[in-house]
């Protein structure tokens, strides 16, 4: 394999053979780009990831971050790649050139980030900055853009996202951080934030913190929250750095993984002098922050994909190299030669499960990003709204399904390695440790499920959800009569029908007062929907791959021989097989979800709190 980060052949297949991304260059917004330029960018991303980012993974995990005299120091091994990351234009790839970006389609920048996200401890430093900068671009004044955004977009300064508090957690409306209005129109911030990714470090000269707080006198709950820009160092009128702002870094969290990422506890305004500027309008903090939050949720989904991808690639390599046991055909022969463990059925089962999930997650993440581009370039308002709506519905799926399944792929990789996988000498245990956080931050996966069931399914009176079902149905119709694919297409159609039926059942429960049924089963529904969406996308991939495979080999009897000698044939055959495995072995799991939900059993609410422990 050329890379142990991701399968670049799979990446190019999705971009050019499935989604035909080069077609977007016909739109005026992307007319200056071409497929050759996209390939050049992705080749550079692969080179940079392989030569600069991947080599820092283990060392950063070992040394971690340190806090000395109120200053956090990032792993020294990150200093060079951070500098090269900024100089290489990887910061804000999809931002317009007017603000320092490259103006790339989101799907291309997503594909480039796919190479980087395996080392999220590193990527978090520029990644949080990109999100914070976008908030200023969208809601800041011209003075704030000039003051902060330009230098954040170059990576000279960085940014964070300060939401979480010790007593609030996911209940953001319960925050206690307050903003005290000053006569000159600025504010003073007082309060504590924790779990702040990249909350402090020495890779940049200044850090700009978007901080959620409540202006004194404003109402309780999320409706009374505003958002403020709090710089580490105040900025003078000439752009130079002034005095240190009044907040302290009081700790770095000791985490299960992502040791190279500085996750900080920050106390603002202990001396009543923490300068802050309002970002956007008063009491619109959640609206502003959700722009960054939704982008972050897509990023977390990409993290899940990347973690699963690198774990899968390592597991395949190990399974090919590790000799253990004899072939089952020679199991009674003590003199039989040892074979690679990839020959053993149970190892092949694990690897094929991983392959199907990783490739399904990749096409899900790329397709979702492409919906943004299609909405951006659509000239028809109905089309624009359609793709925007599909994005809305798929966002919680991207975040929750990919983060949870990405973690399970890393666990399966450890299983493939056997006892060695549990040891730090091999990298797969770190992949698992680093990925676990993804299901927790940017809104736990339970919150993603409530967002899907409580908001997204009903948006535009269900039109967005129905549009997604329509896309699935169109793919099924394309292959329902295909001799080699019609059986899979029928199974996917059954899955789509089951998904639509359960969504309708949830709606009927709401009307009949059984609202706890959809609420209590929101997470199982999300994971069910994730499996249906992946089955649809993998069927689509199988259809494209089968056409290419037939062009390479029209005689099924010779297919096995050609697959062994032709890399393209092997790739396309693998696509068809992965789709078949997912549809035949993973998709049927949704039947159990439907049965369980429709039982109307609410044991989760009926059990007394005292009964959990006798």
N, C-alpha and C positions, 0 to 999 in steps of 0.2 A: 504494500500500500504506500502511496506517495506521501500521505500525511496521516498522523495519528490524532489530528484535531477533528477533522470532518472529511466526508467523502466529497471531494470537489466535483466528481462526475455527477453525483446526485444534485449538487447545487446548480450546476449548469443545465441539467435536465429540467429542473423546475423552472428556471428562469427563461430558457430559450425554447425548449420543446413542449413544455406544458402551458406556460403562461404567455409565451411569445412577448417577452418584456421589450424587446427591441422595437416593437410596434408603437410603444409609447413615444418614441422619438419623432413620430409624425405630429405630435401635439406641439404647438408653438412654444410652450413652457420648456420643453426638453429637446427642442430642435437642434441644439448645439451638440447633443450627445449621439452616440452610436453604439452598436453592439461591441465593436472593437474597443471603444473607450471604456465601456463597462467591464470588459474582460481584463483590460489593462489595470483598472482599479482593483478588481478582485484578485488578480495575480499579485499585485503589490500588497494587498491585505494579507494574503496567504504567506508571502515572504516575511512581512513584518511580524505576523503572529508567530511564525515558526522560529524566526531568528532572534526576536527581541522579547516577545511577551511570554511564550511558553517556557523558556529557560528560567524565568523568574518565579515560576509557580511554587516549586518546592522550597526554595530559599526563603521567599517571603513568608511562607507558612511557618518555617522554623524560627525566624528571628522576630516576626510580628512587628507591631508598632510599640513605641515607648513614649511615656509622658515624663518630661523633666522640666521642673520649674514652670508649669503651666503651658508648656509647648509640646505638641505631639510631633514625633519624628516618624515618618513613614519608612518602610524598609529601604535601605540604601540602594538595593538592587532595582527599585522602581525608578530611580532618578533619570537614568539614561532613556529607558523606553518612554517615560512621560514626556521628556523633552522632544524625542523623535515623533511621538504621537501628535504633539501640537504642531511641530514644524511640518509634518507630513500632510497636514490638512484633514486629519481624521476627526477632528473636533467639529461637530455641527455639519456633517457632510450634506445633509438635506436642507440646511439653511440657505437662504438666498445669498448670492455673492455680495449684495449690498451691505450685509451685516457680517461678512467674512466667511460665509460658507461656500460650498461648491455647487449648490443648487441641484443636487442629484435627486432622482426619484427615490422615494422612501424604500422601495423594495431593493434597490441597489445598495443603499447604505445599510439596510437590514442584513443583506447578504454579506457585506463587508464585516459588519459587527459579529456575524455568526462565527467568524474566524477569531474574534477577540474575547468573546464572552466566557470562554472556558476558564479564564483567569479573572473572575469578577472582582476579586480583591484589588486588582490593578485598575480594571475598567471603571470601577465605581468612582475613582477620583475625577476623571474627565466626564464620566457619564452623568453624575449629579450636577456638574457644572452646566452641561448642555441643557438639562431640564430647567434649572434655575434661570439661565439666560433667556430661555424661551418665555418664561413668565414675564420677564422685564420687557422683552420684545412685544409681547401681546398686550400688556396692561400698564407698562411703565410710561412715565412722562418722557418727553424728549431729553430733558435734563438727566433723568435716571439712565436712559439708554446711553447717552454720551459718557456719563460718569462711571457706569458699571459694565454695561453689556459688551462694549467693544473689547475690553480687556479680558472679559470672561470668554468671549468667543475665540480668542487667540490662545487661551489656556494660561495667560500670564497670571490671571486671578481665577479662583475656583468658586463653586457654590454648593449649597446643600439643600435640604428640605427639613425644616424643623416643625414637626407636627406633634410627635408623641410626648406624653408627660407621664410621670410615675403613677398618678392617680386616675388618669384618663384612659390610656391605652387606645384601643380601637374606638372608644366612645369619645370622639374628638370634641363633641359639644360640651363635655364636662371639663374642658381645660381650665386652668387657673391662671395662666400667664396673662398679665394685664398690660395695657398700654396707657400711659399717662400723657394727656395732651399738653403740649408746650405752647407758650405764647407765639412763637415764630412758625407754628404749623407743623413742627416735627413732634416726635413722641419719645418718651422714655419707656423702655421695656423692663418688666420685672417678672421673673418666673424661671422654671426649670424645664428643660427638655432632655430626653434621654433616647438612646438608640439612634443617634444622629450619625448616619453614614458619612464618612469623610468629614466629620465635624471639625477636625483640626489636623493640620499636617504642615510639613515644611517644603512641599514641592512647589509652592507658589508664595508670592509676597503678600497677598491679601485674600480673604475668603468672605464671600457675601452670603449671609444667611437669610433666606425667606422664612419668617417666623410667624406662626399663627398666634394671635393674641386677641383679647377682648378689650376694647376701649372702655375705660371706666364709665359706668352708667349705661352701657349698652346691654340689651337683653340677654338672658341665658340661652343656652342651646346653640346649635350651629348657625342660626340666623343672626346671632350677634357677634360673629367672629370676623375679624379683619386680618389682613396679612401685611407684614412690614419687612422692609429690607434693613438688615442689621449687619454692617460691615465689621470685620475684625479690626481693621484700622480705618479711622475716619479719613475721608478723601478731601484734600484742600481744593480750593477753586482752580488752581493751576494743574490739578490732576496728581500732584504728589501725595504721598501718604503722610497723614498726620498722626495724632496720638492713638494709642491702643484704646479700643472701646471697652466699656465696663461690663465685661462678662468673663467668666473663667471656665476653663476645661477642668472638671473635677474628677475625671476618670475615663479610662478606656475599658469598654466591656470585655470580659474574658469569655470568648465565644467558643462554641463547638468547632466552628470552622471559620473561614475567611479571616484568618489571623493577620493577614497583611493589610486588611481594611481597618481604618481607624473609626470605630463606632464609639461615639463620645457621649458623656454626660455633661451638659452645659448649663451653668447657672448665669442667668442674665440679670444685671442690675443690682448686684449686692450692695453697691455704693450709691444707688439711685442715680447713676449717670450713664445708663446704656442708651446711646443714641439710636434712633430708628426713624425710617421714612415710610409713610403709608404707600403701599403698592396697590394701584387701582382705587376703587371706591370703598368707603367705610361700609362695614357689615357685608362685604362681598368676598370675604376671605376664602370661603369654601369653593365658591365659583372659580376664583382665580387658581386656587391650589389644585382643583380637579383637572385643570389642563395638564399640569405636571404629573399628577397622579395617574391619569389615564396613559400618558406616555410611559411612565414608570412601569405600569402593569404590563404593557406590551414588552418592555425591556426585561421584566422578570420572566415572562414566557420565553423570551429568547435565551435567558440564562438557563432555564430548565432544558431547553433544546440543546444548548451548547454543552451542558454538563452530561446529559445523556449521550450526546454524540461522541465526546472524547472518551467516555467510559466504554461505549460500544466499540469504538475503533481499537482501543487498547485490548479489550476482551477478545476480539477477533484475532488480533495479532498473537496474543498469548495462547489462544486455543490452537493456532496453527503451529506454534513453536513447541508447546509443552507435550512431551511424549509420556504417555501413561496408559497402561493396559493394552490389551490386544484387541483386534477387531472381534466383534461379536460372532463373526463367521468362523473365527479360530479360537473361540473361548475355551475349548477343551484341549487345545494344544499348548502345553507348557513352554514349548520352544518357539511359539509364534512371536514375531517381532512386535515391539511396542509401536503404537500408532499415536499420531497427534490427537489430543482430546477432542478436536473438532469432528473427529470421526464418530464419536459416541452420541447416540440419539438424544440423551437428555441435555447434553451441551448444545447440540444443534437446536433443540427446542428453545433453550434460553436465548441463544444468539438470534434466532429468527424472530422471537418475541421482541427482542431489543431492536432489531433492524426495522421491523414493521412500525414500532412505536416511534423510533427516531425519525424515520423517513416521513411518517405521518405528521409528526410535530413540525418538521421542517416545512412541509408544503402548507400546513396550517398557518405558520408564522409568516411565510412569504406571501401567501394569498391574502392574508389580512393586511399586510403592508401595502400590497398592490391595490387593495380596495381604496386606500387613502389616495394613491396616485390616480386611480380611475375617477374618483370623486373630484380631485383637483383639476383634472383635464377635461372632464365632461362638459359639453356645451349645452346639453339638455338638462334642465333643472330636475326633471324626474329621475334621470340617470344619476345625477349628482347625489340626490337624496337617497336613492337606492343603495349606492355603495357606502355612503355615510352610515346608513342604517345597518347594513351588514357588519360594518366595523363595530358599531355599538353592541350588537348582539354577540359578536365573536370575542370582544375584548376580555370578558370574564372567563371565557373558555381558554383563551391563550394563556392567561395568567395562571389559573387554577389547574387546568388539566396538564399543561406542560410542566409546571413546577412540581406537581405531585408525581407525574409519570417520569419526569426527568430524574427525580430522586429514586424511584423504583428501578429505573434502568441502571443507575449507579450501584444499587444493591445487588442487582443481577450480575453486574460485572464482577463484584467481589465473589459471588457464588461461582462464577466461571473460573476464577483464579484459585478457588479452594482456600485452604488455610493461608496461603501466601497473600491472598487478597486482604486478609485481616491485619496484615503486618505493614508497618510504615515504610518498609523497604520498597514496597510497590505502590504505585500512585493511586490506585483505585479507591483506597480508603479515604484519601483526601478529597477526591471527587465527590464522594458521598457526604463527607462533613461539610464541604463548602456549599453544597446544593440545598441542604435541609432548610436553611433560612428562607428560601424562596417561597415556600408555602405560607410563611408567617408575615413577611413585611409587605408593604404597599396594599394593605387590607388582607387579612387572613383569607384562606380559601373558602371558609364558611361565609365570610362577608361577600366574596365574589359570587357565591351561589345565591345568596339572598338578593344581590343586585340583579342577577340574571332572572330569577323567578319573580321578584317583586317589582322590577322596573323594566328590564330589557324586553321580556316577552310581550309586554303590553304596550310598548312604545308605538305611537301612531296607530293605536287600536289594533296592535298585533301585525301591522303591515310589514315592519322590518323583519320580524321572525318569518312571516309568510314568504317574503322575498328570498330569504335564505333557503327555505324549503323548496322554493321554485327553482333555484339554481341546482339544488341536489336532484330534483326531479328531471331537469333537463339532461343532466349527465346520465342518469339511469335510462332515460328514453333513448339516448344515443347508443347504448350498448345492450339494451334488453333483448335484441334479436341476434347479437353477435354469437356465433357458435361456441367460442371459447370463453365468453364472458357473461353470457346471459344468466347463468346460474348465480354468479356473484351479484349481478345487477338486480336480480330478483330479491336476494337477501338484503341488499342495501335499501331497496324500495320498502321492504318490510320494516327495516329499521327506521326509515324516515316516517313511515305511517305510524309506527309505535311512538315515535317522538312527538309527532303532531297530536296524536290521540291523548298522550299523557299531559301535554300542555293544555289541551281542552279540558281534560279531567281536573287539572288544577284550577282552571277558570270556574268550572262548575262547583268545585269545593268552596271557592271564595263566595259564590253567589248563595250557596246553601248554608253558609256559616261555619263550614269546616275549614277555616283558614289555616289551622295548625297543620293540616295535612301537607299543603305545599310548602309551608315554612319548615316543618320538621324534616321534609324530604328534599329540600332544595339542593343539598350537596350531592346526594345520589343522582338527582336529575341532571345536575351539571356534568357529572362524570359520564352519565349515560349519553348526554348530548355530545360530549367530547368524542365518545366512541363512534357515534353515528356520523359526525362531521369527518372524522378521520377515515372511516370506511368509505364515505363518499369521495373524498379526495384521493384515497389510494385506488379506488376503482377508476377514477379519472386517469390517474397515472398509469394504471395497468392497461387502459385502452390505448393510450398513446404509445406505451412501450410495446404492446402486442403488434401494433401496426408496423413499428420499426423492426421488430423481431421477424415478422413475416417477410419483410423486404430482404432481410439477411438470410433467411432460411425458410423456404416454402415447403420443405419436406419434414414433417414432424419426426420421422424416423431418424433423421440425421441431426436433429436439434442438439442432442446430448454431446455429440462429437464436436459440433461447431461451437457450443458454449465453452468447451474446454480449450479451444484454440483462438477464439475471437473475444476480446474484452468487451466490445459493444454488445455482442450477443449474450455474454454472461451477465452484463448489467441489466439489459432489458428483461431477460428471463428472471433475474432476481426481483425485478419490480413486480412482475406478474405474480410470482410466488409469494412475495411479501404481502401483496394485496389479498391474495387468496387465503393466506394464513390468518390475517387480521379479520377478514370477513367471516371465516369459518370457525375460528377459535376464540376471538376476542369479542366480536360484535354480539354473539349470542348471549353474552353476560347481561345484556340489557333486558332480556326476558325476565330475569330474576328481579330486576329493579321494578319493572312494571307490576309484576305479581305482588311484590312487597308493598309498593305504594298503594295499589288499589285494594289492599286488605284493610285500609283505613286504620291500621294498628298505630296507636299512639303510646306505646309503652314508654317512650322517652319522656313523656309528660306525666304518665300515670305513676311511675315509680317515685316513691317518696325519697327525698334527699337522704334521710336517715338509713334508707335501705341499700345505698351504694356500699356502705361498709357496716357490717353487722356489729 
